[in-house]
Amino acid sequence: MKKSYDCKFKSRVALEALRGELTVAEIAGKYQVHPNQVQQWKKKLMEGAPEIFQSKAERKENKPYTEDDLMRKIGRLEIENDFLRNVSLTCGLNPEKLK
């Protein structure tokens, strides 16, 4: 059975590995995890660390659309599709027959 660890445990192990006071093998033995797992968590911490200190403006640059933005856009597109469908039916075009 595969074990799962919470984020606090992973971060504690990764930080200890990052400090370099103990070897990866020693840390793995101390926390009873595989050394490869310690290396993966350490790597993930190092790659994700810059995101921790991003400002709101920087986060918005990296993630230009929020869920609300996308839902608004979907709603607007549905309204436009309905309008165009009604106009095409009024003009004698049947979009269902064109498919």
HELIX and SHEET records of a PDB file:
HELIX    1   1 CYS A    7  ARG A   19  1                                  13    
HELIX    2   2 VAL A   24  TYR A   31  1                                   8    
HELIX    3   3 PRO A   35  ILE A   52  1                                  18    
HELIX    4   4 LYS A   56  ASN A   62  1                                   7    
HELIX    5   5 GLU A   67  THR A   90  1                                  24    
HELIX    6   6 PRO A   95  LEU A   98  1                                   4    
END                                                                             
